[in-house]
Amino acid sequence: MKHMSNRDQILIAGCGDVGSQLGLNLAAAGHQVFGLRRNINQLPPAIQGIAADLSQTDTLKGLPQQLDTVFYVVAAGSREESVYRQAYSGGLQNLLQALQQQGIHPRQLFFVSSTAVYHQQNDEWVDESSATEPDNFSGRIMLDAEQIALQSGIPATVVRFSGIYGPGRNYMLSQVNRGTGYPADPPRYSNRIHRDDCVGVLQHLWRRSQQQPLAPVYLASDDQPAPLHEVGDWLAAQLGVEITERSARRTIGSKRCSNALLKQSGYQFRYPDYQSGYAELIKAFLR
């Protein structure tokens, strides 16, 4: 494998919250970072903006001629099936086609996927080798996109994030703060990863890819899958509010995500459990 050059050229496609933070870290380490998104006004100055729409192939002309690594870190704008397909499988296919047409051959591709690809709902542990037979469109489209990445002809690694929480992602905090918790019966296991660990995992795997080949898939979730009602009740205690209603409106499966392979690769979580991750968020929320 090629050892890390002093200055790599890196493209982050879909440069939103996670992508921008990753880009800032890589730029601070001396690399040239390009951020591709529709609106580049919000990009930090350290990231060179490429204004393009991954669903419109004619906007993807004129990509940087030399790219060492491509990160595909797109977030679908809404929960509609057509929007999902456009963002993930369609957009990735368009970008790969543009790279090929322009004779650009990256050394490594990272595709950010999600644990929506798993169908298990009986509290089972899942890992990279578990069956994936999702019964919802989001999981199926993600699986399609994973295959497009893995069969792209570029050395590719898929990173499946569980539920991302962190600065600006206050859905659960706001809900609990209004006194709404989750039913204890049946207990539904939930899995999460802090935004800073999403960035940390991608940076760690990128570094590792410079020295040795990576596994095709990594599951990225913290050390502590936990029943939703436990997380909600703990948050309520921290916020000093009483749970007055328990609602199960958000129907989700119940599985436990194993991060063993990721940890074997040497990654150390900054926030290994929800208690450490939420502590700072709660302070900011109460300010």
C-alpha positions in Angstrom: 0.0 0.0 0.0 1.1 3.6 -0.6 2.3 5.3 2.5 0.7 8.6 3.4 2.0 11.4 1.2 2.5 14.8 2.7 -0.5 16.2 1.0 -3.4 14.1 -0.2 -6.3 15.4 -2.3 -9.6 14.4 -0.8 -13.2 14.8 -2.1 -16.0 14.8 0.4 -19.3 14.4 -1.6 -22.3 15.6 0.4 -20.3 17.9 2.7 -22.9 18.5 5.5 -22.4 18.3 9.3 -20.2 15.2 9.5 -18.5 15.8 6.1 -17.5 19.4 7.0 -16.1 18.4 10.4 -14.1 15.6 8.7 -12.9 18.0 6.1 -11.8 20.6 8.6 -9.7 17.9 10.5 -8.1 16.6 7.3 -7.4 20.2 6.1 -5.8 21.0 9.5 -3.6 18.0 8.9 -2.3 19.6 5.7 -4.4 17.9 3.1 -6.3 19.5 0.2 -10.0 19.0 0.8 -12.8 19.6 -1.7 -16.4 19.7 -0.5 -19.1 18.9 -3.0 -22.6 20.1 -2.3 -25.4 22.1 -3.9 -24.8 25.2 -1.8 -21.2 25.9 -0.9 -21.8 29.2 1.0 -21.9 27.3 4.3 -18.6 25.5 3.8 -15.7 26.6 6.1 -12.9 28.4 4.2 -10.5 25.5 4.7 -12.6 23.4 2.4 -12.6 24.2 -1.3 -16.2 24.2 -2.5 -17.5 22.4 -5.6 -21.0 23.5 -6.3 -22.7 20.5 -7.9 -25.8 18.4 -7.6 -25.2 14.6 -7.4 -28.5 14.0 -9.1 -27.6 16.2 -12.1 -24.7 14.6 -14.1 -24.0 17.8 -16.1 -23.0 19.6 -12.8 -20.3 17.0 -12.1 -18.0 18.0 -15.0 -14.6 19.4 -14.1 -13.8 17.5 -10.9 -10.3 17.8 -9.5 -8.0 15.8 -11.8 -6.1 14.2 -9.0 -8.1 12.7 -6.1 -6.6 10.2 -3.6 -9.7 9.5 -1.5 -13.4 10.0 -2.0 -15.8 10.1 1.0 -19.5 9.8 0.1 -21.3 11.3 3.1 -24.7 12.3 1.8 -27.8 12.8 3.8 -31.2 12.5 2.0 -33.2 15.7 2.3 -36.5 13.9 3.1 -37.9 10.4 3.9 -39.4 10.0 0.4 -38.3 6.9 -1.5 -37.4 8.8 -4.7 -35.3 11.3 -2.7 -33.5 8.4 -1.0 -32.8 6.7 -4.3 -31.5 9.9 -5.8 -29.3 10.7 -2.8 -27.7 7.3 -2.3 -27.7 4.8 -5.2 -28.4 7.4 -8.0 -26.0 10.0 -6.7 -23.2 7.6 -6.1 -23.6 6.1 -9.5 -23.5 9.5 -11.1 -20.3 10.5 -9.2 -18.5 7.2 -10.1 -19.5 7.7 -13.7 -18.2 11.2 -13.7 -14.8 10.1 -12.1 -14.5 7.4 -14.8 -15.3 9.7 -17.7 -12.8 12.2 -16.5 -10.1 9.6 -16.0 -9.8 10.1 -12.2 -8.8 7.0 -10.3 -9.0 7.5 -6.5 -7.1 5.1 -4.3 -9.9 4.6 -1.8 -13.7 5.2 -1.6 -15.6 5.4 1.6 -19.4 5.1 1.5 -21.4 6.1 4.6 -24.3 3.8 5.0 -26.6 3.1 8.0 -27.9 0.3 10.2 -31.2 0.6 8.4 -29.9 -2.3 6.3 -30.6 -4.7 9.2 -34.0 -6.2 9.6 -33.5 -7.9 13.0 -36.0 -6.9 15.7 -35.8 -9.4 18.5 -32.9 -7.8 20.5 -30.3 -9.8 18.5 -26.7 -8.7 18.2 -25.8 -7.8 14.7 -22.4 -7.3 13.1 -20.8 -7.0 9.6 -21.7 -10.6 8.7 -25.3 -10.6 9.9 -28.0 -11.1 7.3 -29.5 -7.9 5.8 -33.0 -8.3 4.6 -34.6 -4.9 5.2 -38.3 -4.6 4.8 -38.3 -0.8 4.3 -37.2 1.2 1.2 -34.5 3.1 3.1 -32.7 -0.1 4.0 -33.1 -1.6 0.6 -31.8 1.5 -1.2 -28.8 1.7 1.2 -28.0 -1.9 0.4 -28.1 -1.2 -3.3 -25.8 1.8 -2.8 -23.4 -0.3 -0.7 -23.1 -2.8 -3.6 -22.5 0.0 -6.1 -19.6 1.2 -3.9 -18.1 -2.3 -3.3 -18.4 -3.2 -7.0 -17.1 0.2 -8.3 -13.6 -1.0 -9.2 -12.1 1.4 -6.6 -11.0 -0.2 -3.3 -14.1 0.7 -1.2 -15.2 0.5 2.4 -18.8 0.9 3.7 -19.3 2.4 7.1 -22.7 1.7 8.7 -23.5 4.3 11.3 -26.3 3.7 13.8 -28.4 6.6 15.1 -26.3 9.8 15.0 -26.7 12.3 17.9 -24.7 15.3 18.8 -24.7 19.1 18.5 -27.8 20.4 16.8 -29.5 16.9 16.9 -31.8 17.5 19.8 -34.9 15.4 18.8 -34.8 13.1 21.8 -33.7 15.8 24.3 -36.6 18.0 23.2 -39.1 15.2 23.4 -38.0 14.1 26.9 -37.9 17.7 28.1 -41.6 18.0 27.1 -42.2 15.0 29.4 -42.6 12.3 26.7 -40.7 9.1 27.3 -40.8 5.6 25.8 -42.7 2.5 26.9 -40.7 0.0 29.0 -42.7 -2.9 27.6 -41.7 -4.3 25.3 -38.2 -2.9 25.7 -36.8 -1.7 22.4 -33.1 -1.6 22.0 -31.6 1.4 20.4 -28.1 2.1 19.1 -26.3 5.4 18.6 -23.0 7.1 17.8 -21.9 10.6 18.6 -21.3 13.0 15.6 -17.7 13.4 16.8 -17.2 9.7 16.7 -18.6 9.5 13.2 -15.9 11.9 12.1 -13.3 10.0 14.2 -14.2 6.7 12.7 -13.9 8.0 9.1 -10.6 9.7 9.9 -9.3 6.5 11.6 -10.2 4.2 8.8 -8.8 6.6 6.2 -5.5 6.7 8.1 -5.5 2.9 8.3 -6.2 2.5 4.6 -2.9 4.2 3.8 -1.0 1.3 5.5 -3.2 -1.7 4.9 -6.4 -2.9 3.1 -9.6 -2.4 5.1 -12.5 -4.7 5.6 -15.3 -4.1 3.0 -17.8 -3.2 5.8 -17.5 -1.7 9.3 -20.4 -1.2 11.7 -20.0 2.0 13.7 -22.0 2.3 16.9 -21.0 3.0 20.5 -20.3 0.3 23.2 -23.7 0.5 24.8 -26.9 -0.5 22.9 -29.7 0.4 25.4 -33.4 0.1 25.7 -35.0 3.4 24.6 -37.0 3.8 27.8 -33.7 3.6 29.8 -32.1 6.3 27.7 -35.2 8.5 28.0 -35.6 8.0 31.7 -31.9 8.8 32.3 -32.2 12.0 30.2 -35.3 13.0 32.2 -33.4 12.6 35.4 -30.5 14.7 34.1 -32.9 17.4 32.8 -34.9 17.3 36.1 -38.2 16.6 34.3 -40.9 14.0 35.0 -42.0 11.6 32.2 -45.8 12.1 32.0 -46.5 10.3 28.8 -44.9 7.2 27.2 -45.4 7.1 23.5 -44.2 4.5 21.0 -45.1 6.5 17.9 -41.7 6.0 16.3 -41.9 2.3 15.6 -38.4 1.0 15.1 -36.8 -2.5 15.4 -34.9 -3.8 18.4 -31.4 -5.0 17.7 -28.0 -4.5 19.3 -25.1 -3.4 17.1 -21.6 -4.8 17.7 -18.6 -2.5 17.1 -16.0 -5.4 17.7 -14.5 -5.2 14.2 -14.1 -1.4 14.4 -12.4 -1.7 17.8 -10.1 -4.5 16.6 -9.0 -2.0 13.9 -7.7 0.2 16.7 -10.5 2.8 17.0 -11.1 4.3 20.4 -14.4 5.9 21.0 -14.5 9.4 22.4 -18.0 8.8 23.7 -18.3 5.1 24.3 -21.9 5.3 25.8 -24.8 7.7 25.7 -24.2 9.0 29.3 -20.8 10.4 28.3 -22.1 11.7 24.9 -25.2 13.4 26.2 -23.5 15.1 29.2 -22.2 18.1 27.1 -25.3 18.2 25.0 -27.5 18.5 28.1 -25.4 21.4 29.4 -25.7 23.2 26.1 -29.5 22.4 25.9 -30.1 23.9 29.4 -28.2 27.0 28.7 
